[in-house]
Amino acid sequence: MGYDLTVQGLLRKRAELAGEVEGLRAQLRTLLSALQNVDAAILIFRPDIELDDLPEGSVPAPFTGFRGEIQRFLLDVMRESADPLNTFELADRIMAKRGIDASDRIHATLIRRRTGYALSKLRKAGKVSSRATGKGAPLQWTLADAH
C-alpha cells in the first residue's frame, strides 16, 4: 500500500515511453517507405546496382545539422510567427526541436552562435532583416518582406 505513488509514477512513465516508442515506430515505417521508393527509383536508372553494397549516411549529432538545415528551420519559424523573434528565442526553438538541454551552457552557447551565423547569412542573402532593440540586447529578426 505504501508503494501506490511509486507504482503510479512508474505506470505514467511506462505510458510515456510506450507512446514515444510508437511514435518512433511510425517514423521508422515512414522512413523505410521513403527508402524503398528511392531504391526503386535508383533501380529504374541502374538495374544492375547492388543497393546493399552502398554506404549508409551518418546521422548528425543533435547540435550539428545537415547543410542549410538551420537556415530552413529559422525561415519556417519566422514565417509562422506574427512577431519579430530575437536571436536567443530562435536558438531556444532550435534546441527544443533537437532535444538539446538549454541549461547546458556549452551546447546553448554553440547553438546561439550557429543561430547568429545562420541569421547573418540569411540577412546577406536578403531573406531576413534585423533591428537592434537596445544596447547589449539580442537583435530582433523578421522576414525581409515583412517590413
Disulfide bonds with the S-S distance in Angstrom:
none
